[in-house]
Amino acid sequence: MHPTKNDLTGNIRKSMAALLNARLADALDLQLQTKQAHWNVRGENFIALHELFDALYKEVTDHVDSIAERITALGGTALGTVQAVAKASQLPAYPTNISDGRQHVDKLSSAFAAFGKATRAAIDEADEAGDKNTADLFTGISRAIDKNLWFLEAHLGG
């Protein structure tokens, strides 16, 4: 841990940096999965999905940056390399052999749902540790991910 005048105890900062890095790996994976869908979607709803996936990518990118900055504000090191993400991400692997828009929406909605679940668990963990700011960060991200999941699932119909 890097020195900081942040008044959270070293143990809290260390555990929160680990929690944040776990969600950072997931968020970076989600970011790349979203871009994979954006690049490779085909079908009659191409332009609508292509643009939706790009908008989702941009929003997830903001979450990635917020998580990484919180890690460093606590004195931790953000672990954002491809190798670190591949080792740590808990999201289901994204298939690279699909192009159909509905298949991409289905796979992305599963990834957003998994990230949302992990983020909600992180809210509770940060709150129990006494780090209200990290809990608040995760709360905002969770709210946005839930909205994005709704956008994706709306394309799947009833």
C-alpha positions as CSV (number, residue, x, y, z in Angstrom):
1,M,0.0,0.0,0.0
2,H,1.1,3.5,-0.8
3,P,1.2,6.1,2.0
4,T,-1.8,8.3,2.3
5,K,-3.4,10.6,4.9
6,N,-6.7,9.0,4.3
7,D,-8.0,8.3,7.8
8,L,-9.4,4.8,7.1
9,T,-7.2,2.2,8.9
10,G,-4.6,0.4,6.9
11,N,-6.5,-2.9,7.2
12,I,-9.7,-1.4,5.8
13,R,-7.8,0.3,3.0
14,K,-6.0,-2.9,2.1
15,S,-9.2,-5.0,2.1
16,M,-11.1,-2.4,0.1
17,A,-8.3,-2.2,-2.5
18,A,-8.6,-6.0,-2.8
19,L,-12.4,-5.8,-3.2
20,L,-12.1,-3.0,-5.7
21,N,-9.5,-4.8,-7.7
22,A,-11.8,-7.8,-7.9
23,R,-14.6,-5.7,-9.3
24,L,-12.1,-3.8,-11.5
25,A,-11.2,-7.1,-13.2
26,D,-14.9,-7.9,-13.8
27,A,-15.5,-4.3,-15.0
28,L,-12.6,-4.5,-17.5
29,D,-13.8,-7.9,-18.7
30,L,-17.3,-6.5,-19.1
31,Q,-15.9,-3.5,-21.0
32,L,-14.1,-5.8,-23.5
33,Q,-17.1,-8.2,-23.8
34,T,-19.3,-5.2,-24.7
35,K,-16.8,-4.0,-27.3
36,Q,-16.6,-7.6,-28.7
37,A,-20.4,-7.5,-29.2
38,H,-20.2,-4.0,-30.7
39,W,-17.6,-5.0,-33.3
40,N,-19.2,-8.3,-34.3
41,V,-23.0,-7.9,-34.1
42,R,-24.9,-8.6,-37.4
43,G,-28.5,-8.9,-38.4
44,E,-31.6,-6.8,-39.0
45,N,-31.2,-4.8,-35.8
46,F,-27.5,-4.1,-36.5
47,I,-27.4,-0.4,-36.2
48,A,-29.6,-0.2,-33.0
49,L,-27.5,-2.9,-31.3
50,H,-24.2,-1.5,-32.6
51,E,-25.0,1.9,-31.1
52,L,-26.4,0.4,-27.9
53,F,-23.3,-1.7,-27.3
54,D,-21.1,1.3,-27.9
55,A,-23.1,3.4,-25.4
56,L,-22.8,0.6,-22.9
57,Y,-19.1,0.3,-23.5
58,K,-18.6,4.0,-22.8
59,E,-20.6,3.8,-19.6
60,V,-18.7,0.8,-18.3
61,T,-15.4,2.6,-19.2
62,D,-16.5,5.3,-16.7
63,H,-17.1,2.7,-14.0
64,V,-13.6,1.2,-14.7
65,D,-12.0,4.5,-14.2
66,S,-13.9,5.3,-11.0
67,I,-13.0,1.9,-9.5
68,A,-9.4,2.3,-10.4
69,E,-9.2,5.8,-9.0
70,R,-10.8,4.7,-5.8
71,I,-8.2,2.0,-5.4
72,T,-5.3,4.5,-5.8
73,A,-7.0,7.0,-3.5
74,L,-6.9,4.3,-0.8
75,G,-3.2,3.8,-1.4
76,G,-3.6,0.6,-3.4
77,T,-2.4,-0.3,-6.9
78,A,-5.1,-0.7,-9.6
79,L,-4.5,-4.1,-11.3
80,G,-5.7,-3.4,-14.8
81,T,-3.4,-5.5,-17.1
82,V,-4.9,-8.0,-19.5
83,Q,-3.1,-10.7,-17.5
84,A,-4.5,-9.6,-14.2
85,V,-8.0,-9.3,-15.6
86,A,-7.8,-12.8,-17.2
87,K,-6.7,-14.3,-14.0
88,A,-9.2,-12.5,-11.7
89,S,-12.4,-11.9,-13.6
90,Q,-15.4,-13.9,-12.3
91,L,-17.6,-13.2,-15.3
92,P,-18.6,-16.0,-17.7
93,A,-16.4,-16.2,-20.7
94,Y,-17.8,-14.4,-23.8
95,P,-18.1,-16.5,-26.9
96,T,-16.2,-15.2,-29.9
97,N,-18.1,-17.3,-32.5
98,I,-21.4,-15.5,-32.5
99,S,-22.7,-12.7,-34.7
100,D,-26.5,-12.8,-34.3
101,G,-27.8,-9.7,-32.4
102,R,-30.1,-11.7,-30.2
103,Q,-27.2,-14.0,-29.1
104,H,-25.0,-11.0,-28.3
105,V,-27.8,-9.4,-26.3
106,D,-28.4,-12.7,-24.4
107,K,-24.7,-13.1,-23.6
108,L,-24.2,-9.5,-22.7
109,S,-27.2,-9.5,-20.5
110,S,-25.8,-12.5,-18.6
111,A,-22.5,-10.6,-18.1
112,F,-24.2,-7.4,-16.9
113,A,-26.3,-9.5,-14.5
114,A,-23.3,-11.3,-13.1
115,F,-21.4,-8.0,-12.7
116,G,-24.5,-6.4,-11.1
117,K,-24.7,-9.3,-8.6
118,A,-21.0,-9.0,-7.7
119,T,-21.3,-5.2,-7.3
120,R,-24.3,-5.5,-4.9
121,A,-22.3,-7.9,-2.8
122,A,-19.4,-5.4,-2.8
123,I,-21.8,-2.7,-1.5
124,D,-22.5,-4.8,1.5
125,E,-18.9,-5.8,2.1
126,A,-17.7,-2.2,1.9
127,D,-20.4,-1.0,4.2
128,E,-19.6,-3.7,6.7
129,A,-16.0,-2.8,6.6
130,G,-16.8,0.8,7.4
131,D,-15.9,2.4,4.1
132,K,-19.0,4.3,3.2
133,N,-17.4,6.0,0.2
134,T,-16.5,2.7,-1.5
135,A,-20.0,1.4,-0.7
136,D,-21.5,4.6,-2.3
137,L,-19.3,4.1,-5.4
138,F,-20.5,0.6,-5.8
139,T,-24.1,1.7,-5.2
140,G,-23.9,4.2,-8.1
141,I,-22.4,1.6,-10.3
142,S,-25.0,-1.0,-9.4
143,R,-27.8,1.4,-10.2
144,A,-26.3,2.1,-13.6
145,I,-25.7,-1.6,-14.4
146,D,-29.3,-2.5,-13.4
147,K,-30.5,0.2,-15.9
148,N,-28.2,-1.2,-18.6
149,L,-29.4,-4.7,-17.9
150,W,-32.9,-3.5,-18.4
151,F,-31.9,-1.9,-21.8
152,L,-30.4,-5.2,-22.9
153,E,-33.3,-7.4,-21.7
154,A,-35.8,-5.2,-23.4
155,H,-34.3,-6.4,-26.7
156,L,-35.1,-10.0,-25.7
157,G,-38.8,-9.3,-25.5
158,G,-41.3,-10.9,-23.0
